[in-house]
Amino acid sequence: MAGAERVYGWHAVRALLLRSAARVQRVWLAQDRRDARAEEIERLAVEAKRPIERIPAARLGQMAGEVAHQGVMAEIEPLPPWREDDLYAALRDHAAPLLLALDGVQDPHNLGACLRSADACGVVALIVPRDRAATLNPAARKVAAGAAESTPVVTVTNLARTLGLLKESGLWIVGADAAAALPAQSVDLTGPRCLVLGSEGRGLRELTRRHCDWLVSLPNLGAVESLNVSVAAGMLLYEAVRQRAGPARAPPGA
């Protein structure tokens, strides 16, 4: 169908069949895949009355191209992309919204991993610049493992301008920088916050830095100078989750 998108991998296709089966147009499974995961995909598609077809793995590989499809693929109706206006409208529904912005991350696998962590941590939306950055392509969707269907990705023309508007909307901007003197755990992440991480090589651009209220570093006790951006995003997001959960409680019986 015109405008349809393809989603690959067991996690991503399963999440769609469970959460948004009406958007699934067709499912393909490799003929030689007969394990429990494939059987679950087949069952979910049948229950949702979605067309499903078994095809040779070689043909599935041709359809998927370079994406590791795991023997599972679906054609779906895409969600309407969020605009900046949608983002600002969503902020009004949250007392202490948490956003994640990626400043020029170019590897779609990193984008997908960041999106998966964002979904797990209750992020309202993930923000990316339009130019010189990874897009939500099939590779990113596969790594996101279904998070692309629950956490909106907002593509903006000018990230620095967007950060400025977010500050005007009451959010504080927290940038991650391996060289920052301020540890992430010493900054209050419980209120309206936008966490910003830079590209795989150079980190945050200077213009982005200027819009940050705090620059924070993450603990690193090893010899490697910097963390992978998706790992750093997960660590910073979970620090925000930890703070928002309140004081740690002793385990039962302690």
C-alpha distance (Angstrom), angle and dihedral (degrees) to the residues before:
residue distance angle dihedral
M1 . . .
A2 3.81 . .
G3 3.78 113.6 .
A4 3.80 93.5 11.4
E5 3.79 120.9 144.8
R6 3.77 130.1 -147.4
V7 3.77 123.3 -131.9
Y8 3.80 123.1 -164.1
G9 3.79 136.3 -161.4
W10 3.79 135.6 43.7
H11 3.82 98.1 -91.5
A12 3.81 95.6 49.0
V13 3.81 96.2 44.4
R14 3.80 92.6 43.8
A15 3.82 91.3 51.4
L16 3.79 90.5 52.2
L17 3.80 93.8 49.3
L18 3.80 90.4 49.5
R19 3.81 99.0 42.8
S20 3.81 108.2 23.6
A21 3.80 108.3 14.9
A22 3.81 91.9 152.6
R23 3.80 89.2 66.8
V24 3.81 92.9 55.5
Q25 3.80 109.9 98.4
R26 3.80 99.4 178.4
V27 3.80 140.5 -9.9
W28 3.79 127.3 -148.0
L29 3.80 125.5 -163.0
A30 3.79 128.3 -173.0
Q31 3.80 110.8 -107.5
D32 3.79 93.6 -130.3
R33 3.81 95.4 50.8
R34 3.81 107.2 97.8
D35 3.80 102.3 148.7
A36 3.82 127.3 122.6
R37 3.80 93.8 -91.3
A38 3.79 93.2 53.5
E39 3.78 90.5 46.7
E40 3.81 89.8 52.6
I41 3.81 91.6 51.8
E42 3.80 89.3 49.6
R43 3.80 92.0 48.9
L44 3.81 93.8 47.7
A45 3.81 91.6 49.1
V46 3.80 92.2 49.5
E47 3.82 92.1 47.1
A48 3.80 90.2 50.5
K49 3.83 90.5 45.9
R50 3.79 91.5 -121.5
P51 3.82 119.0 152.9
I52 3.80 111.5 -104.9
E53 3.80 129.1 -174.4
R54 3.79 134.2 -172.8
I55 3.81 111.8 -140.6
P56 3.82 135.6 170.3
A57 3.80 113.9 -79.6
A58 3.81 89.8 -124.7
R59 3.80 91.3 58.5
L60 3.79 91.2 46.8
G61 3.79 88.5 52.1
Q62 3.81 90.9 52.5
M63 3.80 90.6 51.2
A64 3.81 92.8 47.7
G65 3.79 97.1 45.7
E66 3.79 112.1 -167.6
V67 3.81 95.3 -11.2
A68 3.82 116.1 109.5
H69 3.80 97.1 -122.4
Q70 3.85 100.4 -178.5
G71 3.79 88.8 -142.0
V72 3.82 92.6 -67.6
M73 3.80 130.0 99.0
A74 3.80 136.4 161.0
E75 3.77 135.5 -169.4
I76 3.78 111.2 -140.3
E77 3.78 142.5 -179.2
P78 3.82 104.8 -109.8
L79 3.78 122.1 -122.2
P80 3.82 115.7 -113.2
P81 3.81 106.9 -95.5
W82 3.77 116.8 -111.1
R83 3.79 117.3 -114.1
E84 3.78 124.5 -155.2
D85 3.80 89.4 -99.3
D86 3.81 88.8 58.4
L87 3.79 89.3 52.4
Y88 3.79 94.8 52.2
A89 3.81 90.8 45.8
A90 3.82 90.4 52.6
L91 3.80 91.6 51.6
R92 3.79 89.9 64.5
D93 3.81 89.5 63.6
H94 3.83 93.7 59.4
A95 3.79 127.7 67.9
A96 3.80 92.7 -157.0
P97 3.81 107.8 14.9
L98 3.79 119.9 -166.4
L99 3.81 118.4 -151.4
L100 3.79 132.5 -179.8
A101 3.82 122.6 -149.6
L102 3.79 125.9 -171.5
D103 3.79 116.2 -155.2
G104 3.79 105.1 -148.8
V105 3.81 102.0 -33.9
Q106 3.81 103.1 172.1
D107 3.81 105.5 -177.0
P108 3.84 110.3 89.0
H109 3.81 89.3 -152.8
N110 3.82 89.4 59.7
L111 3.80 90.5 46.7
G112 3.81 90.8 52.0
A113 3.81 92.7 47.2
C114 3.82 91.3 49.1
L115 3.78 90.0 49.4
R116 3.79 91.3 51.5
S117 3.83 91.4 52.4
A118 3.81 90.5 45.0
D119 3.79 90.7 54.7
A120 3.81 92.0 48.6
C121 3.81 91.4 51.0
G122 3.79 98.3 48.6
V123 3.79 98.2 -107.5
V124 3.81 112.3 175.1
A125 3.82 93.4 -144.2
L126 3.79 142.5 -19.7
I127 3.81 116.5 -125.1
V128 3.81 124.4 -151.3
P129 3.82 132.5 170.9
R130 3.78 118.7 -110.8
D131 3.81 96.4 -128.7
R132 3.81 131.1 57.6
A133 3.79 93.9 3.3
A134 3.80 138.0 104.1
T135 3.79 117.9 -90.3
L136 3.78 129.3 -144.3
N137 3.80 93.4 -93.0
P138 3.85 126.4 156.8
A139 3.82 92.0 -85.5
A140 3.81 91.7 53.8
R141 3.80 91.7 45.4
K142 3.80 91.6 51.7
V143 3.82 92.7 52.4
A144 3.81 90.2 44.8
A145 3.83 87.2 61.5
G146 3.81 95.1 -150.7
A147 3.82 98.0 -34.2
A148 3.80 89.8 110.5
E149 3.80 87.2 69.1
S150 3.81 95.2 54.4
T151 3.82 107.6 30.4
P152 3.83 114.5 57.8
V153 3.80 120.0 -131.9
V154 3.80 113.0 -145.1
T155 3.81 116.1 -158.8
V156 3.81 112.5 -155.9
T157 3.79 131.3 -169.2
N158 3.81 95.5 -140.1
L159 3.81 117.7 23.7
A160 3.80 94.7 -170.0
R161 3.81 91.0 53.4
T162 3.81 90.4 48.6
L163 3.80 91.6 51.2
G164 3.79 88.9 51.4
L165 3.80 91.2 52.2
L166 3.79 90.7 47.8
K167 3.81 89.2 54.4
E168 3.79 89.1 51.8
S169 3.82 87.0 52.2
G170 3.80 90.6 57.9
L171 3.81 102.6 -95.2
W172 3.79 123.5 131.7
I173 3.79 116.0 -138.5
V174 3.82 118.8 -133.4
G175 3.80 117.6 -170.6
A176 3.80 124.4 -163.6
D177 3.81 115.6 -132.9
A178 3.79 124.4 166.3
A179 3.82 89.9 -146.3
A180 3.81 96.6 49.9
A181 3.79 115.6 121.1
L182 3.80 93.8 -146.5
P183 3.84 114.4 85.4
A184 3.80 114.6 -135.2
Q185 3.81 92.3 -125.1
S186 3.82 90.7 60.3
V187 3.82 93.5 60.8
D188 3.80 123.3 81.8
L189 3.81 107.4 -114.0
T190 3.80 96.3 167.8
G191 3.80 98.7 94.0
P192 3.82 131.4 61.7
R193 3.80 102.6 -44.7
C194 3.78 141.1 168.5
L195 3.81 114.1 -158.4
V196 3.81 114.7 -153.7
L197 3.79 128.2 -162.3
G198 3.79 127.6 -177.0
S199 3.77 135.0 -132.5
E200 3.79 125.0 -68.5
G201 3.81 94.8 -99.2
R202 3.78 114.6 25.5
G203 3.80 101.4 22.0
L204 3.79 120.3 -148.6
R205 3.79 118.2 7.6
E206 3.80 116.1 -121.9
L207 3.81 93.6 -112.4
T208 3.79 89.7 52.7
R209 3.80 91.1 49.5
R210 3.79 90.9 55.9
H211 3.78 90.4 60.6
C212 3.81 93.9 52.2
D213 3.80 117.8 103.1
W214 3.81 89.2 -161.2
L215 3.79 134.8 17.1
V216 3.78 110.6 -154.3
S217 3.78 136.9 -176.3
L218 3.78 130.2 -144.2
P219 3.81 124.8 -132.9
N220 3.79 112.5 -88.7
L221 3.80 117.8 173.7
G222 3.79 96.5 167.6
A223 3.77 136.2 86.9
V224 3.82 95.8 -105.7
E225 3.79 108.6 97.6
S226 3.80 99.3 -142.6
L227 3.79 140.4 19.6
N228 3.78 126.9 -120.0
V229 3.81 107.3 -93.3
S230 3.80 94.0 -118.8
V231 3.81 91.0 50.2
A232 3.80 90.6 48.3
A233 3.81 90.8 48.6
G234 3.80 90.8 52.3
M235 3.80 92.6 48.9
L236 3.80 94.0 48.7
L237 3.80 93.1 44.9
Y238 3.79 92.2 50.6
E239 3.80 90.2 49.0
A240 3.80 86.7 57.3
V241 3.82 90.2 48.2
R242 3.81 90.8 48.8
Q243 3.79 92.2 52.5
R244 3.78 93.5 45.1
A245 3.81 91.0 52.2
G246 3.79 89.9 63.4
P247 3.84 129.5 -133.2
A248 3.77 115.5 -8.0
R249 3.80 114.6 -102.8
A250 3.78 125.6 -139.6
P251 3.81 113.3 -108.7
P252 3.82 116.4 -104.6
G253 3.79 112.3 -79.5
A254 3.83 94.1 18.7
